[in-house]
Amino acid sequence: MQIQFLADRPEVTPVIAQWYFEEWGRKNPENSVAAIHRRLRRETSREILPLQIIAIGEDGALLGTAQLKLREMTIFPERKFWLGGVYVSRQVRGRGIGAALVNRVIELAQRRAIPELWLQTYAKDGGLYARLGWIITDHLLYKGEEVTVMVRKINDGAP
Ligand SMILES: CC(C)(COP(=O)(O)OP(=O)(O)OC[C@H]1O[C@@H](n2cnc3c(N)ncnc32)[C@H](O)[C@@H]1OP(=O)(O)O)[C@@H](O)C(=O)NCCC(=O)NCCS
């Protein structure tokens, strides 16, 4: 497996748009696969946040994706950098691809001297993220859903 930027393989964008819509987009009637696709195309970059990374199998198939992004939860404007959009294709879950994507986003944050990353998950115990060193900070109701918010210290500010 290889981890690349979506910018390296923009032709897989429609698959990611479909995944995101099925997983999270349906709840919002204003959302559509096409709208998610347009946003992903607009945001595709190797340098400027949001950064979208993808896991690619030996056969070139798209296995999963994740984002390093700015300000996800509007109630926390001071929490600047977020891990988001972590998604692994159903057929290949439970093989460590999610963990590899999360760890790559952490590396990208380290290189940018980002002090800490935040995320929200439906997993009350933090699931995968708790195992990877993320700490639960909040359990709250957000946009009608019970979510768990977690933080991961990245850089301590030391030279
Ligand atoms: C969460 C997800 C990315 C994990 O991908 P994966 O490649 O299977 O991850 P790994 O193999 O590294 O680790 C598997 C662990 O993820 C954890 N997990 C599953 N769903 C989770 C979730 N929503 N949040 C956090 N952890 C989760 C489980 O603890 C699982 O362990 P198990 O196999 O013992 O049950 C994948 O299940 C997925 O795409 N789910 C749908 C989208 C989603 O819920 N994304 C997370 C949003 S915060």
PDBQT file of the ligand as one rigid body, heavy atoms in Angstrom, charges set to zero:
ROOT
HETATM    1  C1  LIG A 201     -13.164   4.084  11.006  1.00  0.00    +0.000 C 
HETATM    2  C2  LIG A 201     -12.467   3.464   9.808  1.00  0.00    +0.000 C 
HETATM    3  C3  LIG A 201     -11.786   4.571   9.004  1.00  0.00    +0.000 C 
HETATM    4  C4  LIG A 201     -11.378   2.506  10.306  1.00  0.00    +0.000 C 
HETATM    5  O1  LIG A 201     -10.632   2.050   9.169  1.00  0.00    +0.000 OA
HETATM    6  P1  LIG A 201      -9.821   0.655   9.250  1.00  0.00    +0.000 P 
HETATM    7  O2  LIG A 201      -8.897   0.588   8.088  1.00  0.00    +0.000 OA
HETATM    8  O3  LIG A 201     -10.764  -0.465   9.446  1.00  0.00    +0.000 OA
HETATM    9  O4  LIG A 201      -8.966   0.948  10.574  1.00  0.00    +0.000 OA
HETATM   10  P2  LIG A 201      -7.903   0.017  11.277  1.00  0.00    +0.000 P 
HETATM   11  O5  LIG A 201      -7.845  -1.323  10.623  1.00  0.00    +0.000 OA
HETATM   12  O6  LIG A 201      -6.637   0.807  11.382  1.00  0.00    +0.000 OA
HETATM   13  O7  LIG A 201      -8.540  -0.080  12.730  1.00  0.00    +0.000 OA
HETATM   14  C5  LIG A 201      -9.828  -0.708  12.895  1.00  0.00    +0.000 C 
HETATM   15  C6  LIG A 201     -10.510  -0.102  14.093  1.00  0.00    +0.000 C 
HETATM   16  O8  LIG A 201     -11.164   1.131  13.817  1.00  0.00    +0.000 OA
HETATM   17  C7  LIG A 201     -12.053   1.388  14.899  1.00  0.00    +0.000 C 
HETATM   18  N1  LIG A 201     -13.246   2.109  14.421  1.00  0.00    +0.000 N 
HETATM   19  C8  LIG A 201     -14.293   1.682  13.673  1.00  0.00    +0.000 A 
HETATM   20  N2  LIG A 201     -15.138   2.702  13.456  1.00  0.00    +0.000 NA
HETATM   21  C9  LIG A 201     -14.638   3.795  14.097  1.00  0.00    +0.000 A 
HETATM   22  C10 LIG A 201     -15.045   5.153  14.239  1.00  0.00    +0.000 A 
HETATM   23  N3  LIG A 201     -16.168   5.618  13.671  1.00  0.00    +0.000 N 
HETATM   24  N4  LIG A 201     -14.246   5.998  14.949  1.00  0.00    +0.000 NA
HETATM   25  C11 LIG A 201     -13.116   5.560  15.517  1.00  0.00    +0.000 A 
HETATM   26  N5  LIG A 201     -12.670   4.282  15.420  1.00  0.00    +0.000 NA
HETATM   27  C12 LIG A 201     -13.422   3.422  14.710  1.00  0.00    +0.000 A 
HETATM   28  C13 LIG A 201     -12.407   0.074  15.520  1.00  0.00    +0.000 C 
HETATM   29  O9  LIG A 201     -11.873   0.105  16.841  1.00  0.00    +0.000 OA
HETATM   30  C14 LIG A 201     -11.654  -0.916  14.664  1.00  0.00    +0.000 C 
HETATM   31  O10 LIG A 201     -11.200  -1.927  15.468  1.00  0.00    +0.000 OA
HETATM   32  P3  LIG A 201     -11.918  -3.363  15.333  1.00  0.00    +0.000 P 
HETATM   33  O11 LIG A 201     -11.578  -3.802  13.922  1.00  0.00    +0.000 OA
HETATM   34  O12 LIG A 201     -11.233  -4.092  16.419  1.00  0.00    +0.000 OA
HETATM   35  O13 LIG A 201     -13.375  -3.117  15.534  1.00  0.00    +0.000 OA
HETATM   36  C15 LIG A 201     -13.458   2.644   8.908  1.00  0.00    +0.000 C 
HETATM   37  O14 LIG A 201     -14.149   1.739   9.723  1.00  0.00    +0.000 OA
HETATM   38  C16 LIG A 201     -14.451   3.532   8.178  1.00  0.00    +0.000 C 
HETATM   39  O15 LIG A 201     -14.147   4.051   7.111  1.00  0.00    +0.000 OA
HETATM   40  N6  LIG A 201     -15.645   3.694   8.755  1.00  0.00    +0.000 N 
HETATM   41  C17 LIG A 201     -16.670   4.534   8.129  1.00  0.00    +0.000 C 
HETATM   42  C18 LIG A 201     -16.317   6.008   8.230  1.00  0.00    +0.000 C 
HETATM   43  C19 LIG A 201     -15.985   6.432   9.646  1.00  0.00    +0.000 C 
HETATM   44  O16 LIG A 201     -16.698   6.126  10.603  1.00  0.00    +0.000 OA
HETATM   45  N7  LIG A 201     -14.874   7.176   9.768  1.00  0.00    +0.000 N 
HETATM   46  C20 LIG A 201     -14.384   7.675  11.035  1.00  0.00    +0.000 C 
HETATM   47  C21 LIG A 201     -14.948   8.985  11.279  1.00  0.00    +0.000 C 
HETATM   48  S1  LIG A 201     -14.316   9.682  12.781  1.00  0.00    +0.000 SA
ENDROOT
TORSDOF 0
